[in-house]
Structures are given as C-alpha cells and as structure tokens.
Amino acid sequence: MIKVLEEAIAKIRDLPRERQMAAAEVMEVIAAQIDNRLSPTEIAGVKKAQKAVRAGKYASDRRVKSFFIRFHA
C-alpha cells in the first residue's frame, strides 16, 4: 500500500462513524472498477482497428451516420 493511502486511512479512522462509512463506500466503488482489462477478443479488435487506421482505412461519413442512427447514439 502506498504511503499517501495509508495516511488517508489513518485520518479516516479518526472521523465519525458516518464519515467512515461514506469513505468505505467510495473505496468499494473504486475497488470494484479494478478489472477493466480487455478480453482477448477485444484486444484483437483493437489491433485490427489500429492496422486499418495505419492503412488509411476509415469509415465513411455515411457509415458513421448510419451507425449512430441504428444504435440511437
């Protein structure tokens, strides 16, 4: 554990119970977001897209517009 985190936790120990609970909830949210790595399939997709960009292959404006209409984005 890094020193700044240890110091923050030491300060939190002296807070009222309600503030400690709020701090714990925030830390739980952060901890739950740790596993944000890409799957092997997603990595392959990124590599394919990078290769296409290097080759100068981009989606046309028409295809991009169609995508956004189709997915309501």
Rosetta constraint file for C-alpha pairs under 8 A:
AtomPair CA 1 CA 5 HARMONIC 6.79 0.50
AtomPair CA 1 CA 6 HARMONIC 6.82 0.50
AtomPair CA 2 CA 6 HARMONIC 6.45 0.50
AtomPair CA 3 CA 7 HARMONIC 6.16 0.50
AtomPair CA 4 CA 8 HARMONIC 6.21 0.50
AtomPair CA 5 CA 9 HARMONIC 6.18 0.50
AtomPair CA 6 CA 10 HARMONIC 6.19 0.50
AtomPair CA 7 CA 11 HARMONIC 6.37 0.50
AtomPair CA 8 CA 12 HARMONIC 6.24 0.50
AtomPair CA 9 CA 13 HARMONIC 6.27 0.50
AtomPair CA 10 CA 14 HARMONIC 7.19 0.50
AtomPair CA 11 CA 15 HARMONIC 7.06 0.50
AtomPair CA 12 CA 19 HARMONIC 7.72 0.50
AtomPair CA 12 CA 20 HARMONIC 6.03 0.50
AtomPair CA 12 CA 23 HARMONIC 7.47 0.50
AtomPair CA 13 CA 20 HARMONIC 7.00 0.50
AtomPair CA 15 CA 19 HARMONIC 6.01 0.50
AtomPair CA 15 CA 20 HARMONIC 6.14 0.50
AtomPair CA 16 CA 20 HARMONIC 6.35 0.50
AtomPair CA 17 CA 21 HARMONIC 6.20 0.50
AtomPair CA 18 CA 22 HARMONIC 6.36 0.50
AtomPair CA 19 CA 23 HARMONIC 6.19 0.50
AtomPair CA 20 CA 24 HARMONIC 6.11 0.50
AtomPair CA 21 CA 25 HARMONIC 6.20 0.50
AtomPair CA 22 CA 26 HARMONIC 6.37 0.50
AtomPair CA 23 CA 27 HARMONIC 6.25 0.50
AtomPair CA 24 CA 28 HARMONIC 6.11 0.50
AtomPair CA 25 CA 29 HARMONIC 6.34 0.50
AtomPair CA 26 CA 30 HARMONIC 6.38 0.50
AtomPair CA 27 CA 31 HARMONIC 6.05 0.50
AtomPair CA 28 CA 32 HARMONIC 6.07 0.50
AtomPair CA 29 CA 33 HARMONIC 6.64 0.50
AtomPair CA 30 CA 34 HARMONIC 7.07 0.50
AtomPair CA 38 CA 42 HARMONIC 5.64 0.50
AtomPair CA 38 CA 43 HARMONIC 6.03 0.50
AtomPair CA 39 CA 43 HARMONIC 6.19 0.50
AtomPair CA 40 CA 44 HARMONIC 6.19 0.50
AtomPair CA 41 CA 45 HARMONIC 6.30 0.50
AtomPair CA 42 CA 46 HARMONIC 6.26 0.50
AtomPair CA 43 CA 47 HARMONIC 6.21 0.50
AtomPair CA 44 CA 48 HARMONIC 6.13 0.50
AtomPair CA 45 CA 49 HARMONIC 6.17 0.50
AtomPair CA 46 CA 50 HARMONIC 6.13 0.50
AtomPair CA 47 CA 51 HARMONIC 6.18 0.50
AtomPair CA 48 CA 52 HARMONIC 6.28 0.50
AtomPair CA 49 CA 53 HARMONIC 6.21 0.50
AtomPair CA 50 CA 54 HARMONIC 6.21 0.50
AtomPair CA 51 CA 55 HARMONIC 6.28 0.50
AtomPair CA 52 CA 56 HARMONIC 6.30 0.50
AtomPair CA 52 CA 57 HARMONIC 5.11 0.50
AtomPair CA 52 CA 58 HARMONIC 7.29 0.50
AtomPair CA 53 CA 57 HARMONIC 5.40 0.50
AtomPair CA 53 CA 58 HARMONIC 6.49 0.50
AtomPair CA 59 CA 63 HARMONIC 5.95 0.50
AtomPair CA 59 CA 64 HARMONIC 6.35 0.50
AtomPair CA 60 CA 64 HARMONIC 6.32 0.50
AtomPair CA 61 CA 65 HARMONIC 6.07 0.50
AtomPair CA 62 CA 66 HARMONIC 6.08 0.50
AtomPair CA 63 CA 67 HARMONIC 6.12 0.50
AtomPair CA 64 CA 68 HARMONIC 6.43 0.50
AtomPair CA 65 CA 69 HARMONIC 6.24 0.50
AtomPair CA 66 CA 70 HARMONIC 6.00 0.50
AtomPair CA 67 CA 71 HARMONIC 6.16 0.50
AtomPair CA 68 CA 72 HARMONIC 5.59 0.50
AtomPair CA 68 CA 73 HARMONIC 4.92 0.50
AtomPair CA 69 CA 73 HARMONIC 6.78 0.50
